[in-house]
Amino acid sequence: MSRPAPLRDAAPRPLRDALALVLLPLSLLVAVLPGAFAGGGTRRWFGGRGEGVRADAQAAKDAAAAAFYELDTAQRDLRISIETIAAVDSSPAARRAAADFEALGQRIDEVSHQYISAVDAHDLDRDDLETSAAARARTELTAAKDALGRTKQDLDRFSQGLGPLLDKAETQLARLAPAVERARQTLLAASNALDAVRGAGLKADDLAGRLAALAPELTKLNQGAGQHGVADTLQRADRVVRDAEAVRAEAERLPERAREIDRRLVSLRTRAQALTTRSEQVEPVLSELRRRFSAACWQDLQRVPEQAAESVRQAETKLKEAQRAREEQRWPDATARLSTVRALLNSTDEAVSAAGDRLRRLNEVSKDPQAEIERTRFAVRDAQRLAMAGRQRPDPQHARPLDEAVARLDRAVAALEGRHPDYWQFLTETEAVRATAARVVARIREERGQGAG
């Protein structure tokens, strides 16, 4: 945006000379001015009305010069504010403010040109200055001063309206230097942590690669916001802090991570050995199940010994791979393989435990099926009482599944009267009946809770 040149540059020499006189110290003016009235001077002064008009014109010229300087100073200050906002904020409001400032700049150019033209058109130091010319100069200079003043008022109002945008921009600029410095310090801390880990004999190639990937970001931070923008620089600094902090934290945890992997290797190896021993005991349990109970009670467990042995073998293979990864300090690989070992051993443990648990439960129910029956009937009756609480008749949505559960229990009890009852099927049915009762109870409580709310 064009800006009118300062008055000292734009004004012609007679004008600058006049301003120099106006700006002399008062004591010097007192010494100089009397000479202007002494006899033999070169300036032609005329008294009376003419001298008053010349003085008024000079006063108008001085007032216009002051208004011009005030407007020029305000425009310079406001330009800095607009540039600050533009460097930080790309929102529609910020773009609109820049456009409005450009429009104001055109008005400032116009009134500045009006002022400079009025100054250039009238040489108030001429000896032969006519009273009418002085009067015109006074009129034109006063009009220029008024135009400059009105424009200055508009500029001030516009500046006041920029408050929120400028505050936001200055806040971001205030964050800039600390954010960049924090990013540098975090990168340094991550590098130091990595050096300490390597000094302890541990590899951290993946962490070193992640840290090296941040080097271009640091270069851009060092190039500054002038090249990359304030908003992008702040975002980049935050990203560098986050990523470098993650590298630092992982580097500092690495020694403990290595110790944890060592502990897990020992623990899982011991557990695999114990499961090998336990899986060998499944076959005797299956033999007793085959001898005492119908095939339906144990057929699904037939392959447990074989599956357990295979799972343990797989776990031991993965343990060896984890050990090798640990020795090579491939920490993610070691951790992944240990997780696989744990999953294999968990599933083997459940299968081996299932055989023993099956035999125990079948022993209990074969000796006293009535206990299981009463336990299940109690669960159903409890659900029925809750369904009838405060009602003349139960909600069909509650009564229907409970009635079906009662019929299902009756069928399960009747199935025990055969010569070789399927106790496992009986236990499966009673568990299903209790689960149905529990679902009905949960639904009733949920509905009543919603009604109370």
ABEGO torsion letter per residue (X at the ends): XBBBBBAAAABBAAAAAAAAAAABBAAAAAAAAAAAABBGBABBBBBEAAAAAAAAAAAAAAAAAAAAAAAAAAAAAAAAAAAAAAAABABAAAAAAAAAAAAAAAAAAAAAAAAAAAAAABBAABAABBAAAAAAAAAAAAAAAAAAAAAAAAAAAAAAAAAAAAAAAAAAAAAAAAAAAAAAAAAAAAAAAAAAAAAAGBBBAAAAAAAAAAAAAAAAAAAEAAAAEAAAAAAAAAAAAAAAAAAAAAAAAAAAAAAAAAAAAAAAAAAAAAAAAAAAAAAAAAAAAAAABBAAAAAAAAAAAAAAAAAAAAAAAAAAAAAAAAAAGBAAAAAAAAAAAAAAAAAAAAAAAAAAAAAAAAAAAAABAAAAAAAAAAAAAAAAAAAABGBABBBAAAAAAAAAAAAAAAAAAAAAABABBBAAAAAAAAAAAAAAAAAAAAAAAAAAAAAAX
